[in-house]
Amino acid sequence: MEAAVVEIRDIAGHAGQEVVIQGWLYNLRESGKLLFPLFRDGTGVIQGVVVKAAVPPEVFERVKGLTQESSVRVTGKPRADQRAPGGFELDVSEVEVIQRVPPEHPYPITPKEHGVEFLMDHRHLWLRSARQRAILGVRHEIIKATRDFFDNRGFTLVDTPIFTPAACEGTTTLFEVGYFDEKAYLTQSGQLYNEAAAMAVGKTYCFGPTFRAEKSKTRRHLTEFWMVEPEVAFAHLDDVCKLAEELVASIVEKVLEKRRPELKVLERDVAKLESVKVPFARLRYDDAVKILQEKGSEIQWGGDFGATDETILSEQFDRPVLVTHYPAQVKAFYMATDPERPELALCVDMLAPEGYGEIVGGGERLADYDELLRRVHHEGLPQESFEWYLDLRRYGNVPHAGFGMGIERAVAWICGLDHVRETIPFPRMLYRLKP
């Protein structure tokens, strides 16, 4: 009977049985008549044991001549060994080499230290490292938990366009592209289209790439990133504040439940994540400014918070904090204002703890047709490009609210990463378009 092909993560269920693992050589250690190859297959790593006296000479020599990242099919029997990575070793009986990396052109990423630019230039290979695979696993879990959260609460996924005719967040951060005989722009957000979808299905979300042409080189910025954006009809600011904190707490709970091994690889302090429970603290902008000024910030009322300000605020709490009611002048044209204080927007930013900054931004949308039209003109936006958006206020208008959560910011915080460039497989930054 032919041995079953199994994944390393499932190896515990095949102890003592002959199995085949398909993967790559991660490392090789020799000790006299023993070889200890480490194999990886994308689901885990297992140490093989090759005993010279127990295998044909050609098998021993074949393994001995393997180079890092050579691709192989390995036959053997797994057995429990608590000292081994993953708790199992593989007694190897046969190795088929699919492709041997030539020794004269060795795999470029070795266990030695490499500079960031070198690793980014070799991002397509760097993804194979244990740390990067762990980040990919956590990112996957965050995305799955996000989708499950909304799907289980009756939201309908509605995909929004990547080509748009006009700005959503600000005309200075647009990527302009040719669109046949017209100009178009890469989307900054799916939110405006989400508002249309919410009037059709009640509760909606979109999930896709967004683009910002900000010439920023900070550790928090990418020019292309992924964002989930829910929008809810008949909702107000408090409703989306509650929705946002429940979403983030649910994501953290799922990552802790499913991805402890990856967090261990990343040396993440999970105790800090375990404190992320609802409810989160809430601050009005007015109070946040007072706290910042007391802590030595030069922020003045009316200004938006910089990265340092966000860090100072988040350090006061052991979980994310919601800051609401910013000055309307620093928020987008579509944001509703507080009836009692029209100079304030009915908006919310969620700041992650440990200095990771804003991960959620949103609020209540402006429902008044005349005021929305005035703001379109005030922002210098072409009315003809927003006629469809104005239609949402002409026909069946209701209070509605929503937010956007940046996946990469969430990954950086939950993984405890220093820079957002490691949160996405192939980052796009101010001076980085390859690979």
C-alpha positions as CSV (number, residue, x, y, z in Angstrom):
1,M,0.0,0.0,0.0
2,E,1.4,3.4,-1.0
3,A,2.2,5.8,1.8
4,A,-0.2,8.6,2.3
5,V,0.9,12.2,1.6
6,V,0.4,14.2,4.8
7,E,1.0,17.8,6.0
8,I,3.4,18.4,8.8
9,R,0.7,20.0,10.9
10,D,-1.3,16.7,10.8
11,I,1.7,14.5,11.6
12,A,0.6,13.6,15.1
13,G,-2.3,11.6,13.7
14,H,0.1,9.3,11.8
15,A,2.6,8.2,14.4
16,G,4.2,5.0,13.5
17,Q,2.7,5.0,10.0
18,E,4.7,5.4,6.8
19,V,4.0,8.8,5.3
20,V,5.2,11.1,2.6
21,I,5.9,14.8,3.2
22,Q,6.3,17.2,0.3
23,G,8.3,20.3,1.0
24,W,11.7,21.9,1.2
25,L,15.0,21.5,3.1
26,Y,15.1,24.1,5.8
27,N,18.4,23.2,7.4
28,L,20.8,20.2,7.6
29,R,22.9,19.1,10.6
30,E,25.4,16.3,10.5
31,S,26.7,14.1,13.3
32,G,29.0,11.3,12.1
33,K,26.7,8.5,10.7
34,L,23.6,10.5,11.5
35,L,21.9,13.3,9.5
36,F,19.3,15.6,10.9
37,P,17.5,17.4,8.1
38,L,14.8,19.9,8.9
39,F,12.0,19.9,6.4
40,R,9.2,22.4,6.0
41,D,6.1,22.2,3.9
42,G,4.3,25.5,4.6
43,T,2.2,24.0,7.5
44,G,5.1,23.4,9.9
45,V,8.6,22.1,10.3
46,I,9.7,18.6,11.3
47,Q,13.2,17.2,12.0
48,G,14.2,14.1,10.0
49,V,16.6,11.5,11.2
50,V,18.7,9.6,8.7
51,V,20.7,6.7,10.1
52,K,23.5,5.6,7.7
53,A,23.1,1.9,8.6
54,A,19.3,2.0,8.2
55,V,19.0,3.4,4.6
56,P,20.6,2.5,1.3
57,P,24.0,4.3,0.7
58,E,22.5,6.4,-2.1
59,V,19.7,7.8,0.1
60,F,22.3,8.8,2.8
61,E,24.4,10.6,0.2
62,R,21.4,12.2,-1.4
63,V,20.4,13.7,1.9
64,K,23.9,14.7,2.7
65,G,24.2,16.6,-0.5
66,L,21.0,18.5,-0.1
67,T,21.2,22.3,-0.1
68,Q,19.0,24.8,1.6
69,E,15.6,25.2,0.0
70,S,16.0,22.1,-2.3
71,S,12.5,20.7,-2.9
72,V,11.9,17.1,-1.9
73,R,9.4,14.3,-1.3
74,V,10.4,12.5,1.9
75,T,9.2,9.1,3.0
76,G,9.4,8.0,6.7
77,K,7.7,7.2,9.9
78,P,6.9,9.9,12.5
79,R,7.5,9.2,16.2
80,A,6.9,11.4,19.2
81,D,9.9,13.2,20.6
82,Q,9.3,16.2,22.9
83,R,12.7,17.6,22.2
84,A,12.0,18.0,18.5
85,P,10.3,21.0,17.0
86,G,6.6,20.2,16.9
87,G,7.0,17.3,19.2
88,F,7.7,14.7,16.5
89,E,10.7,13.4,14.5
90,L,10.6,11.6,11.2
91,D,12.6,8.4,10.7
92,V,13.5,8.9,7.1
93,S,13.6,5.9,4.7
94,E,13.6,7.6,1.3
95,V,14.1,11.0,-0.2
96,E,13.2,12.0,-3.7
97,V,14.9,15.3,-4.8
98,I,12.6,17.3,-7.0
99,Q,15.0,20.2,-7.5
100,R,18.4,20.6,-5.8
101,V,19.5,24.2,-5.4
102,P,22.9,24.3,-7.1
103,P,25.7,24.8,-4.5
104,E,27.4,27.3,-6.8
105,H,24.2,29.4,-6.7
106,P,23.1,29.0,-3.0
107,Y,19.9,30.2,-1.5
108,P,20.6,33.9,-0.8
109,I,18.9,34.2,2.6
110,T,21.0,32.4,5.2
111,P,20.9,32.3,9.0
112,K,23.3,35.2,9.2
113,E,22.0,38.8,9.6
114,H,20.8,40.6,6.5
115,G,20.0,44.2,6.0
116,V,16.4,45.3,5.6
117,E,16.9,46.5,2.0
118,F,18.4,43.1,1.0
119,L,15.5,41.3,2.6
120,M,13.0,43.5,0.9
121,D,14.7,43.0,-2.4
122,H,14.3,39.3,-1.8
123,R,10.8,39.5,-0.3
124,H,9.7,36.7,-2.6
125,L,12.1,34.4,-0.8
126,W,12.1,36.1,2.6
127,L,8.4,34.9,3.0
128,R,9.8,31.4,3.5
129,S,11.4,32.3,6.8
130,A,9.8,31.1,10.1
131,R,9.0,34.7,11.2
132,Q,7.4,35.7,7.9
133,R,5.3,32.5,7.7
134,A,4.1,33.2,11.3
135,I,3.0,36.7,10.3
136,L,1.2,35.3,7.2
137,G,-0.6,32.9,9.5
138,V,-1.7,35.6,11.9
139,R,-2.8,37.8,9.0
140,H,-4.8,35.0,7.6
141,E,-6.5,34.5,10.9
142,I,-7.3,38.2,11.3
143,I,-8.9,38.2,7.8
144,K,-10.9,35.1,8.5
145,A,-12.0,36.3,11.9
146,T,-13.1,39.6,10.4
147,R,-15.2,37.9,7.7
148,D,-16.7,35.5,10.2
149,F,-17.6,38.4,12.5
150,F,-19.6,40.3,9.9
151,D,-21.1,37.2,8.1
152,N,-22.3,35.8,11.5
153,R,-24.1,39.1,12.2
154,G,-26.1,39.3,9.0
155,F,-23.9,41.6,7.0
156,T,-23.8,41.3,3.2
157,L,-20.5,41.5,1.5
158,V,-20.7,43.9,-1.5
159,D,-17.6,44.5,-3.5
160,T,-16.8,48.1,-4.3
161,P,-14.9,49.4,-7.4
162,I,-11.1,49.9,-7.4
163,F,-11.4,52.5,-10.3
164,T,-13.3,55.6,-9.1
165,P,-14.1,58.9,-10.9
166,A,-13.3,61.2,-8.0
167,A,-11.7,61.5,-4.5
168,C,-13.2,60.1,-1.3
169,E,-10.6,61.0,1.3
170,G,-8.7,63.9,-0.2
171,T,-7.6,65.0,-3.7
172,T,-3.9,65.2,-2.7
173,T,-3.5,61.5,-2.0
174,L,-4.9,60.0,-5.3
175,F,-3.2,57.7,-7.8
176,E,-4.4,58.9,-11.2
177,V,-4.7,56.4,-14.0
178,G,-5.8,56.5,-17.6
179,Y,-9.3,55.0,-18.1
180,F,-9.8,54.8,-21.9
181,D,-10.6,58.5,-22.8
182,E,-11.1,59.6,-19.2
183,K,-9.2,60.1,-16.0
184,A,-9.8,57.7,-13.1
185,Y,-8.3,57.1,-9.7
186,L,-7.4,54.1,-7.6
187,T,-9.8,53.9,-4.7
188,Q,-9.0,55.4,-1.4
189,S,-12.0,53.7,0.2
190,G,-15.1,51.8,-0.7
191,Q,-17.2,53.8,1.8
192,L,-19.3,56.0,-0.5
193,Y,-20.3,52.9,-2.5
194,N,-20.9,51.1,0.8
195,E,-23.5,53.8,1.7
196,A,-25.4,52.9,-1.5
197,A,-25.2,49.2,-0.6
198,A,-26.4,49.8,3.0
199,M,-29.6,51.4,1.6
200,A,-30.2,48.2,-0.4
201,V,-29.3,45.5,2.1
202,G,-29.3,47.3,5.5
203,K,-25.9,46.0,6.8
204,T,-23.0,45.7,4.4
205,Y,-19.2,45.5,4.3
206,C,-16.6,45.6,1.6
207,F,-13.1,44.1,1.9
208,G,-10.4,44.9,-0.6
209,P,-7.3,46.9,-1.5
210,T,-7.2,50.7,-1.1
211,F,-4.6,53.2,-2.3
212,R,-3.2,56.4,-0.9
213,A,-0.5,58.4,-2.7
214,E,0.9,59.8,0.5
215,K,4.6,60.6,0.2
216,S,5.2,59.2,3.7
217,K,8.1,57.0,4.9
218,T,6.8,56.3,8.4
219,R,6.7,52.8,9.8
220,R,2.9,53.0,9.7
221,H,2.3,53.8,6.0
222,L,1.8,51.8,2.9
223,T,0.6,53.1,-0.5
224,E,-1.4,49.9,-1.0
225,F,-3.2,48.3,1.9
226,W,-6.3,46.2,2.7
227,M,-9.3,47.6,4.5
228,V,-12.6,46.2,5.7
229,E,-15.4,48.7,5.8
230,P,-18.8,48.0,7.3
231,E,-21.7,50.4,6.8
232,V,-25.1,50.2,8.6
233,A,-28.4,51.9,7.8
234,F,-30.4,53.4,10.7
235,A,-27.1,53.6,12.8
236,H,-25.5,56.4,14.8
237,L,-22.0,57.0,16.2
238,D,-22.6,55.0,19.3
239,D,-23.7,52.0,17.2
240,V,-20.5,51.8,15.2
241,C,-18.3,52.5,18.3
242,K,-19.8,49.3,19.8
243,L,-19.5,47.4,16.5
244,A,-15.8,48.4,16.1
245,E,-14.8,47.4,19.7
246,E,-16.7,44.0,19.4
247,L,-14.9,43.4,16.0
248,V,-11.4,44.0,17.4
249,A,-12.0,42.1,20.6
250,S,-13.3,39.1,18.5
251,I,-10.3,39.2,16.2
252,V,-7.8,39.2,19.1
253,E,-9.7,36.3,20.8
254,K,-9.6,34.2,17.6
255,V,-5.9,34.9,17.1
256,L,-5.1,33.8,20.7
257,E,-7.3,30.7,20.2
258,K,-5.9,29.6,16.8
259,R,-2.4,31.2,16.4
260,R,-0.5,30.7,19.7
261,P,2.4,28.9,18.0
262,E,2.8,31.8,15.5
263,L,2.7,34.4,18.3
264,K,5.4,32.4,20.1
265,V,7.6,32.5,17.0
266,L,7.1,36.2,16.9
267,E,8.0,36.4,20.7
268,R,4.7,38.4,21.2
269,D,3.8,39.2,24.8
270,V,0.3,37.5,24.7
271,A,-0.5,38.8,28.2
272,K,-1.0,42.2,26.5
273,L,-3.4,40.8,24.0
274,E,-5.3,38.8,26.6
275,S,-6.4,42.1,28.2
276,V,-8.2,43.2,25.1
277,K,-11.8,42.8,26.2
278,V,-14.9,45.0,25.7
279,P,-15.7,47.6,26.7
280,F,-12.9,49.8,25.5
281,A,-12.2,53.2,27.0
282,R,-13.7,56.2,25.3
283,L,-12.4,59.7,25.1
284,R,-13.8,62.9,23.5
285,Y,-11.3,64.9,21.5
286,D,-11.5,67.7,24.0
287,D,-10.4,65.5,26.9
288,A,-7.7,63.8,24.7
289,V,-6.2,67.2,23.9
290,K,-6.0,68.1,27.7
291,I,-4.3,64.8,28.4
292,L,-1.8,65.4,25.6
293,Q,-1.0,68.9,26.8
294,E,-0.5,67.7,30.3
295,K,1.9,65.1,29.0
296,G,4.0,67.7,27.2
297,S,2.5,67.6,23.7
298,E,2.3,70.8,21.7
299,I,-1.1,69.9,20.2
300,Q,-3.6,72.8,20.1
301,W,-7.3,72.4,19.9
302,G,-8.3,72.0,16.3
303,G,-5.3,70.1,15.2
304,D,-5.3,66.4,14.2
305,F,-3.2,64.0,16.2
306,G,0.2,63.0,15.0
307,A,1.8,59.6,15.6
308,T,3.5,60.7,18.8
309,D,0.2,62.1,20.1
310,E,-1.6,58.8,19.4
311,T,1.2,56.9,21.2
312,I,0.9,59.1,24.3
313,L,-2.8,58.6,24.4
314,S,-2.7,54.8,23.8
315,E,-0.1,54.4,26.6
316,Q,-2.7,55.4,29.1
317,F,-4.7,52.2,28.5
318,D,-4.2,48.4,28.4
319,R,-6.5,48.0,25.4
320,P,-7.6,50.0,22.4
321,V,-9.2,53.4,23.2
322,L,-11.9,55.1,21.1
323,V,-11.5,58.9,20.6
324,T,-14.6,60.6,19.4
325,H,-15.9,64.1,18.4
326,Y,-12.9,65.5,16.5
327,P,-13.1,69.0,15.0
328,A,-15.1,68.7,11.8
329,Q,-12.3,70.6,9.9
330,V,-9.9,67.7,10.2
331,K,-12.4,65.1,9.0
332,A,-13.8,64.1,5.6
333,F,-16.6,66.1,3.9
334,Y,-19.2,63.4,4.3
335,M,-19.0,63.2,8.1
336,A,-22.0,64.3,10.2
337,T,-21.6,67.0,12.8
338,D,-22.8,67.1,16.4
339,P,-26.2,69.0,16.5
340,E,-25.2,70.5,19.9
341,R,-21.7,71.5,18.7
342,P,-21.6,71.8,14.9
343,E,-17.8,72.4,15.0
344,L,-17.4,68.7,16.0
345,A,-17.8,65.7,13.8
346,L,-19.7,62.6,14.9
347,C,-16.6,60.5,14.3
348,V,-14.4,57.9,16.0
349,D,-10.8,56.8,15.8
350,M,-9.7,53.6,17.5
351,L,-6.1,53.8,18.7
352,A,-4.3,50.5,19.4
353,P,-2.2,50.2,22.6
354,E,1.6,50.0,22.7
355,G,2.0,52.9,20.3
356,Y,0.5,51.3,17.2
357,G,-1.7,54.2,16.4
358,E,-5.1,54.3,14.6
359,I,-6.5,51.0,13.4
360,V,-10.1,52.0,12.9
361,G,-11.6,55.3,11.6
362,G,-15.2,56.1,11.0
363,G,-18.4,57.7,12.2
364,E,-21.9,58.9,11.3
365,R,-22.4,60.1,7.8
366,L,-23.9,63.4,6.9
367,A,-27.6,62.9,6.0
368,D,-28.7,66.4,5.1
369,Y,-28.8,66.9,1.3
370,D,-28.3,70.6,1.2
371,E,-25.4,70.5,3.6
372,L,-23.7,67.7,1.7
373,L,-24.1,69.6,-1.6
374,R,-22.5,72.7,0.1
375,R,-19.6,70.6,1.3
376,V,-19.0,69.0,-2.1
377,H,-18.7,72.5,-3.5
378,H,-16.6,73.7,-0.6
379,E,-14.1,70.9,-1.1
380,G,-13.8,71.8,-4.8
381,L,-15.2,68.4,-5.8
382,P,-16.9,68.0,-9.2
383,Q,-20.7,67.8,-8.5
384,E,-21.3,65.7,-11.6
385,S,-19.1,62.9,-10.2
386,F,-21.1,62.9,-6.9
387,E,-24.7,63.1,-8.3
388,W,-25.1,59.4,-7.6
389,Y,-23.9,60.0,-4.0
390,L,-26.4,62.9,-3.6
391,D,-29.1,60.6,-4.9
392,L,-28.7,58.6,-1.7
393,R,-30.0,61.7,0.2
394,R,-32.8,62.3,-2.3
395,Y,-34.3,58.9,-2.2
396,G,-35.0,57.1,1.1
397,N,-32.4,58.8,3.2
398,V,-31.8,57.5,6.7
399,P,-29.2,58.0,9.5
400,H,-26.3,55.7,8.8
401,A,-22.8,55.1,10.0
402,G,-19.7,52.9,9.4
403,F,-15.9,52.6,9.7
404,G,-12.8,51.3,8.1
405,M,-10.3,49.0,9.7
406,G,-6.8,48.7,8.1
407,I,-5.7,45.1,8.1
408,E,-2.0,45.9,8.1
409,R,-2.2,48.2,11.1
410,A,-4.1,45.5,12.9
411,V,-1.5,42.8,11.9
412,A,1.3,45.1,13.1
413,W,-0.2,45.6,16.5
414,I,-1.4,42.0,17.1
415,C,2.0,40.6,15.9
416,G,4.0,43.2,17.7
417,L,5.9,44.3,14.6
418,D,8.1,47.4,14.4
419,H,7.2,48.3,10.8
420,V,4.1,47.8,8.7
421,R,6.2,46.5,5.7
422,E,6.2,43.0,7.2
423,T,2.4,42.8,7.5
424,I,1.7,42.3,3.8
425,P,3.3,39.8,1.5
426,F,4.5,42.3,-1.0
427,P,4.5,45.9,0.4
428,R,4.2,48.9,-1.7
429,M,5.8,52.0,-0.2
430,L,7.1,55.4,-1.4
431,Y,10.3,53.9,-2.8
432,R,9.3,50.2,-3.1
433,L,7.5,48.8,-6.1
434,K,9.4,45.6,-6.5
435,P,9.3,42.6,-6.3
